[in-house]
């Protein structure tokens, strides 16, 4: 590409980007030799969106990452192969994974509707400790383009099935007299969370304004006590038939991994209903309730004092601020500008493939090293503390499977 296509707002126009060409990592693509390798090959191609995968191709060199690895684990579990995140990193090829995969009889998790009190996870406790003035407005959302007109009744039915299947979407919250918060799982007697907005006569500018207003209204509509904490708006464009779906969920009950699960499940359920089939979703993994309970037990007894003391010391260390050209006042998201630099094809290929293979590292580790070195050069400090955010679905408690857990 000679240039990156931009929108009128100066952002990358993703829809105008050409489809990337597949890069063959190995000169010879070796096919599967047994049933486990065949299963994993099929799953990898589906998750990575590629046509060919060899059993010796490295997952992280052909587009894989930690979040996609969770999808691999989830889909393998559905067909009776148990894998762990640790194995995905230690055995990054199909040939290696097939040898360590354990054949199972399915997910050993509660498959019914979970109701009742649910302990807050550490990150949920952190959220309430911040005492945000608008705790009900801390959301994640997506605006999706629809390829063909959807049946609104089927869409509503599919959404209600997701609310029933994924327990965290039915969470409610109550602030207790001592200031702490209580979390509970409601039953399935949910009112519709779908709202339909139709375009009939208005021009494009007015229609876009209506879309923005509706999104703003729904973003600010949540009630932590009474719910719901999820809303869907179907924008039905009767002039151009370029329909859209706006989907917003409170961040207390959704994360980046959850979105991938929900988007896939919505498509599956809608198509099943459209074809008159019985709604059948993959088996549930460990419930959010059990996960939060096991986390509490782990924090009480599973972390040694030595480890706790070490990390507490890191947090308490004085942090050197990055030098500024100008004094900074209080900032908001609105006042932030982004500076974007794009690497060329050759540089990107070198980073993603040659450097990773040579140094036996991952791209996130490489970028973190570069960031650390840049900060050292900027501050003249040889020790740098960088706080990282992760999905939190770590493999640290035996018998826990979070591959299809929404929350």
N, C-alpha and C positions, 0 to 999 in steps of 0.2 A: 504494500500500500504506500502511495506517495504521501498521503495525509490522513489523519484520523477525522472522520466526519463528526461535526458538532451540531447540536441543536441551536435554536435561537438564543437560548440562555447560556451558551458557551460550554455545555456539558457534552460528554461523549454520546453521540446518537447511536445507541446499540443496535437499533433496528436497521440502520444503514450499513452496518459492518458486514463484510462478506463472510461466508462460512469459512472457518479455518481449514487448511489442508491437513490431513492426518500425516503425522510423522512416524515413520517406521523406525523404531529404536533398534531392533535386531535385524540384521540383513536377512536372516532366515526366520520365518514365522513358524514355529513348531506347534503342531496341533495337539489336542488332548489325547492321552494314551489310556485313560481309564474313566470310570463313571464320575468319580469325584472331580477330576480335572475337567471333564465335560460340563458338569454342573457349574463349576467356578468360572469357566470360560464364558458360558452363557450369561452369568450374572455380571461379570466384569464388563462385557460388551454393552449390556443394558444400562448399567450405572454410569459408565464412562462415555456412553454415546458414540462408540467406535464400531467399525465393521469387522476389524480383525484384531485378535489378541493372541500372542504366542505364550506358551506356558513358561517361558523364561523371561518374558517382559517384566520389568520392574514396575509395580503399581504406581509408585510415586514419580516415575520418569515418564509415564504416559498419561498424566493428568490427574492422578489420584491425590487425595489429601486426607486429613484426619476425619473430616466430616463425611466424605464419600466412603471412607472405610467403614463407618458405622452403617451406611446403607448396604454395603457388601455383607457385613455381619448379619444384618436384619434379614436380608433375602436368603442368605445361606441357611439361617435358622429355620425359615419357613419350609425349606425342603429337607430338613433333618441333618444339617451339617453345623456343628457348633464351632465357632471361631471366636477369638478374643482380640481386642484392640492391640494388645501386646504382640500377638502372633502376626497381625497385619504388618507391623513395623519390623519384626525380627525375620519374618519369612515373606518378603514382598513379591514373590513370584507365585504363579499358580502351581508350579511343580513342587515348591516347598510347602505351600499352604495345604495342598491336597494330602500331604503326608502327616500333617499335624492336626487336621480337622477330625473332630470326633463325631461319629454318627449318633444321632439322638432320636428319641421318639417324639420330639416336639418340645415346645416351650413349657417349662414347669412354672407357671404363673397363674394368679387368679384371673379367671376368664369372665367372671360375672361383673355386675355393676358395683363399683366401690362407693360406699357412702359413709358418712360419719366424720369425726375429727381427724385431721391430718396435721402432724407436726410441721412447722415451718422449716425449710431447709436453711442452711447458713446464709445463702445469698438473698433469700426472702427476708430473713431477719435483718440483714444489712440494709435492704431497701426501706423497711419501716423505720430503722434507726436514723435514716437521713431526714425524716420529718419533712418531706416535701409538702409545700402548700397545697398541691393538687395531686394527691396520691392516686386518684382515679384516672389521671391522664398521663400514663407512662406506657406507651403502646408500641407495638410493632405492626406494620401494615404492608400490604401489597396491592398494586393496581395491575390487574391482568387483562390482556387482550383476549377476546374470545373469537375463535376461528369461524364458528357458525352459531346461529341463533340457538339459545338453550331454552328448554321447556322449564318455565319458572317453577311449576309444581314439582317437577322431578328434582330440580336444583334444591328447593326447600326441603324435600324429603331426604336428599343426600346429606345436606347440612345437619339435619336433625339426627341422622344416623351417626355422624361424626361426634356430635355432642353426647350421644349415648355411649359410644365406644370408647372415647378418650376422656377419662374421668376428670383430668385437670381442667378441662374446659368448663366444668360445672362448679369450680371452686367459688366459695363466698367467704367474706372476711368480716370480723367483728372486733372492734377495739374494746378491750376490757378496762375496768375502772383503774387498774394500775398502769395503764398506758400501753401494755403489750397487746399484740394482735393474735387472734385465734383464726385458724383456717379450717374450713369444713367442706366436705364433699356433698353436694346436693344430689337428690334423686334425678330422674329423667323427665319429670313433668315440666318441660321447658316450653316457653312461648317461642314463636318464630323469631329468629334473629335476622331474617332476610327482608330487605326493603327494595322495592323496584322503582326506578325513576325512568320515565320514558321521554324520548325526544321526538316531537312531531313536527313543529314548524320553526323553531328557533334557529338562528344562524350559528356557525361554528364557534364564534367568539362567545356568544351567550351560552351555548351548550357547555363549553369548557369552564365557564364561570359557574354554571350550575353544578358541574361535577366537583369543582373545588369546594364549593359551599357545602355540598352534601358530605364530602369527605371530612371537612372540618367539624361539621355537626356530629357525625358519628364518632370521630376521634374523641370528642368531649362528652360522650353520652354514657360512659360507664359508671356503674355504681358498685363499689366493692362489697357493700352489705347485701344488697338485693339482686345484683346482677342485671343483665348478663354481662360477661366480660369478653364477649365476641360478637361482632356484627358483620354482616355482609350486605353490600349494596350492588344490585345488578342494574347497570346503566344500559337501557335498551334504546339503541339509536335507530329509529325507524326511517331516517333519511339515508344514511350511508351503510347501515347494518354493521357498523364497526362497534359492536357491543363490548362492554368492559365489566369486570368484576372488581369491586373494592372490598378487601378483606382486612379487617382490623381486629387485633386481639391484645388484651392487656399483657404486658411483659411478665407479670407475675406467673402467668400460666402458659407461656410460649417462649421458645428460643429458636435459634437458627436451625438446629437439627429437627425440631418439631415441625417447622414449616415444610420441610421436605417430605415428612411423613404425611402431613395433612393434605398437601397439594396432590400427592399420589393417591391417597385414599379418596379424595373428592372425585377424582377422575374415575377411579375404579367403581365406586358406588353409583355414581351418576350413570355410567355405561351399563352397569348391571340392571338398574331400574329401567333404563331406556329399552333394554332388550327383554324386559319382563322376567328377569332372573331373580332368584333369591339373593338378598344382599349377604355377601360373605366377604368379610375382611380377614387379613392374616391374623393369627393368634396374637393376643396381647403379650407383651413382655412384662417385666416387673412393674407393678403399679407404683405410681408416684408416692402413695401412702407408705408402702413397704420400703421404698428407697429412702424416704425422709426418716423413717423409724430406724433403719439400719445406719444411716449417717449419724444419728444422735448417739447410738450405741458405740459407733466407731470413734466419735469425738470424745466420748467419756472414757473409753478404755483401749482404743486401738492405736493411739498415737503416743509414742514414748515421750517422756519428759524432755529427754535430750533433743529430740526433733522439734518439739514445741518451743523449747528455749532458743534453739538456733534460729527459727524463723521469726520469733518475736524480736530477737536481737537485730535481724535484718531490717524489720519494719521500723524499729526505733532509731536506727542509725540516721545521723544528720544527712539530709539530701542536699547536694550542691545544685543550685538552680542554674539553668542554662542562661548564659549571658544574653541580654536583650539590647538591641540598638536604641529602643525607646521605652520609657516606663509604661507599664501596662495597667490600665484601669480594669474595673470589673467587666468581664466579657460575657456574651451570650452566644448560643449557636448561630444566631442570625448575623453576628458581627464577624464570624470567622470566614477567612478566604482560604482557598485551597490552591496550592502550587503543584502542578502535575508535570512530571517528566516521563517521557516514553522511551524505552529502550528499543533499539533496532532488532530485526529478526536474528541476526548472527549473535548479537550479545545475549538475547533471550535464550537461544538454543544452547549457547555455551553455559549459561547459568543453570538452566533446567536439566541439562544432560551431562555435559563433560565435567563440570566442576563437581556436581553431586556424586558422580561415579568415582572420580579421582579421590575425593576427600571423604567418601562414605558418609555424606551428610544429607540433610533435607533442606529444601529451599527456605523454610521459615528460620532454620538455624543460621543459614548463610546470611539472610537479610538482617537477622538480629545481631550477628557479628559486625556487619557493616554499620548498623545504627550505633552499636556500642563504640566502635572505633571513631565514628564521627563525633560522638559526644565527648570522648576522651580528647580528641584534637581540639574541640571547641572550649573545653573547660580546663584542660591541663590536669585533670584528675585521673589517676590510674585505676580507680575503683568506681564503677558505675552501677547504680541500682535502677533496674527497669521493671515496672509492674506490668504484667501481661494478663490479658483476659482469655479464658478458655471456655469450652462448652461444659466443663465440669463432669462429664460422664466418664470418669476415670475408672479403670479396672483395678479397684483396691479392696473390694468386698466380695468374698466368695459367694457364688450362687445368685449373683445379680446380673440381669440382662436388661439393658436400657435401650436396646436397638430400636424398639417401637414405642417407647414411652414419651408421651407428649407432656411438656411442662417447662 
